[in-house]
Amino acid sequence: MNYQGNLFIHIINHLISVAESTLLCLIYEKQGKLSEAIEVLTGEKGKQLMMDEIFKRTKIAELLRDVGRVDESNALYKQLLLDRPDNWAFYTCFISTCLQLVDSQYTPREEK
């Protein structure tokens, strides 16, 4: 098989992998298995995915917020906001998670 044929097969396999992971994440989310959905995106397979990084980090931040890991979600929204200051949704999500942290009287964990 020539180079173009191999490249085409590689691209198709990659697209299938991204689609499968995205679908699996959505299924877990619909089933209420949010921790499993986070694992799909952040686990070994998720690290290998070459999907849009902003989309991936946004989805992880949403899932973290939904499972109650608001501090991690807040940090991720802050990073997204720094990367894309023109995206208004990141401002609203960042402020929302800040308010949730204040309401819960959150105190940062001490780093060792």
N, C-alpha and C positions, 0 to 999 in steps of 0.2 A: 504494500500500500504506500502511496506517495505521502509526502509531508502534509499537503493540504487535506488529504483524507484523514490522517492521524489527528491533525489539528481540529478538524470538524468533529470527530468522535470525542476528543477531549472536551471541547466546548459543550457538546450535547450532554455528556456525562456530568459536567459541572452544573449546567442548568437544571438537570434532573435532581442532583444533590441539593441544590438551593431550594428547589420547589418542594422536595420531600421534607426537608427540615422546616420550611415555613409552614407546610401543611400540618406536620406533626406538632409544631408549636401552637397552631390555631386549634387543633383538636384538644390538646391538653388544656388550653385556655378555656374552651367551651365546656370541658368536663370539670372545670374548677380546680384542675391540677396545676396551679400556677408555678409551684416550685419545680415541677418537671419541665414546664415550658421554659423557665429560666435556664435550667440545665441544658436544654437543647441548644440555646443560643450561646451559653457561656462555657459549656463543656468542651471536651476534646473535638467532637465533630463541629461544634459551633465555631471554634477557633480556626478551623480549616475552611470555613465558608467564606467565599469572597462576595458576600452580598453588600449592598450599600451600608457602609459603616454607620452613618448617621441614623438610618432607619433601624439598624440592629441595636444601637445604643439607646435610641428612643424607646423601642419596644422593651428592652431590658429595664429601663427606668420605670416605665409604666407598670410592668409586672412586679418589680421590687416594691413599688408604692402599694400595689394591691395586696401583697402578702404581708404588709406591715413593716417592711424594712425601709422605712421612710428616710432614715439617715443616709443610706446607700443611694436611694433614689435621688435625694436632694443633691448629693455630691455629683452624681451622673448628670442631672439637669444643669448644674452649675458648669460642668465641663462642656456640655452641649451648647450652652449659652455663650461661653467663651469662644467656641468654635464657629458658631453661627449666630452672631448678635442680631441679625436681621430677622430671626424667626420668633415672632411674637408668642407662639405657643410655648416655647421654652421659657419665656419670662413668666407666663401665667402658671406653668407647672412648677417652676422653681419657687415662686412666691407661695404657691399653695402648699408645697412641701415644707417650706420655712414655717408657715403658720401652723401646720400640723406638728412640727417639732416643738414650737413654742407652746402650743396647747397641751402637748404631752409632757411638758417640762423636761424635755430631752437634755441630757448632759453627755458630752462626748466621752467615749471610752478612753482611758489612759493608754498611751502607746508605750510599749516596753522596749 
